[in-house]
Amino acid sequence: GMNSDQWPMSSYSRRDWCYDPLETMPSSYIVFLQDRALPLIWQERFAHRLHTDQVLYIDAGHQGMMTRPHAFAELLLDAAEGES
């Protein structure tokens, strides 16, 4: 069912991914606070591994762009305005 949706274990445990080239690329990572497929701690871990400049949070589920499209768009627009 929907509540049992999980990423493959290799995405949690694999350690040999190389994200070093991303250190020089400006980026943001959006954390979905109500995500039942990917726990908050893992979303934040992935953001750290990707060397993101900023982590943004939205009170939405796994596909926030589908369930809260307006809030998601506002978050992106606010982030883009902050970069200029």
Legacy VTK file of the C-alpha trace (Angstrom):
# vtk DataFile Version 3.0
C-alpha trace
ASCII
DATASET POLYDATA
POINTS 84 float
0.000 0.000 0.000
0.896 3.673 -0.057
2.236 3.680 3.512
4.695 0.878 2.755
6.362 2.647 -0.206
10.131 2.517 0.369
13.258 3.366 -1.609
15.592 0.479 -2.428
17.939 -0.259 0.484
20.954 0.457 -1.740
19.910 4.117 -1.882
20.178 4.272 1.915
23.289 2.172 2.446
25.500 2.710 -0.595
28.442 4.974 0.251
30.480 5.154 -2.949
28.382 7.759 -4.783
30.561 10.664 -5.942
28.941 14.059 -5.445
32.156 16.092 -5.258
31.554 17.909 -8.578
28.370 19.346 -7.045
30.360 21.293 -4.445
30.900 24.115 -6.937
27.350 24.180 -8.296
24.759 26.371 -6.547
21.829 24.221 -5.482
18.862 23.889 -3.173
17.159 20.806 -1.775
13.493 20.722 -0.856
12.506 18.586 2.116
8.898 17.372 2.252
7.945 17.311 5.922
5.022 14.895 5.484
6.872 12.462 3.195
5.979 8.890 4.157
8.210 7.313 1.507
11.484 9.008 2.461
11.958 9.865 6.144
13.006 13.396 7.114
16.413 12.273 8.390
17.210 10.701 5.012
16.022 13.718 3.054
18.354 15.889 5.138
21.183 13.374 4.711
20.751 13.422 0.943
20.747 17.235 0.962
24.051 17.175 2.851
25.566 14.583 0.524
24.598 16.696 -2.493
26.469 19.712 -1.042
23.392 21.926 -1.270
23.701 25.612 -0.444
20.283 25.761 1.152
17.693 23.316 2.392
14.093 24.409 1.995
11.177 22.853 3.865
7.554 22.465 2.822
4.694 20.901 4.748
3.755 18.419 2.046
3.940 14.742 1.218
6.359 12.892 -1.048
5.076 14.559 -4.209
4.515 18.072 -2.919
4.511 19.430 -6.448
1.342 17.429 -7.002
-0.406 17.750 -3.640
0.549 21.379 -2.839
1.475 22.864 -6.233
0.874 26.507 -5.285
2.882 26.324 -2.062
5.629 24.455 -3.906
5.737 27.110 -6.659
5.870 29.913 -4.077
8.760 28.194 -2.312
10.689 27.935 -5.586
9.958 31.535 -6.552
11.022 32.829 -3.129
14.254 30.825 -3.347
14.963 32.126 -6.859
14.366 35.722 -5.787
16.782 35.267 -2.885
19.543 34.253 -5.302
19.425 37.405 -7.423
LINES 1 85
84 0 1 2 3 4 5 6 7 8 9 10 11 12 13 14 15 16 17 18 19 20 21 22 23 24 25 26 27 28 29 30 31 32 33 34 35 36 37 38 39 40 41 42 43 44 45 46 47 48 49 50 51 52 53 54 55 56 57 58 59 60 61 62 63 64 65 66 67 68 69 70 71 72 73 74 75 76 77 78 79 80 81 82 83
